[in-house]
């Protein structure tokens, strides 16, 4: 199975051709719903963190593995499902846009915003991710770039992405919770 750049361009043209829908919610209602959902998600996240502390202690799982491998899979399950659904519907441009767009949003907005909020509430946070995390991120970006740069994909590139993810998962599985500080 091979996708072509022309197929991605056709998908974009079809999206532009669709008519605009009338909004169901008013702006005020949408903002109120977003605020309510944010409070519920914050409370759920607090409960999740408390539960994970017990899993780390009793389950002999690394904090790194849970935070870098398991939580993103579970937290983005709907996003993954929609990307797979659009890939099955032969809309690779939309599928790749969903998958790569989320990572871009996290790296360019959420992480720096979290650091700023951490500073505001007197939590020691910075953007120094250490050499291991920076190396893993750089290699991941290069691998994904090699897949999406030409607009074509095949099974071998998919295998490369899955293999890279599994290697990173094994790396973080065996990474100890307490690492020695560099001198």
Secondary structure, DSSP 8 states (H G I E B T S, - for coil): ----HHHHHHHHHHHHHS-----SS-HHHHHHHHHHHHHHHHHHHHHHHHHHHHHHHHH---HHHIIIIIHHHHHTHHHHHHHHHHHHTT-HHHHHHHHHHHHHHIIIIIHHHHHHHHHHTT----S--HHHHHHHHHHHHHHHHHHHSSS---HHHHHHHHHHHHHHHHHHHHS-SS-----
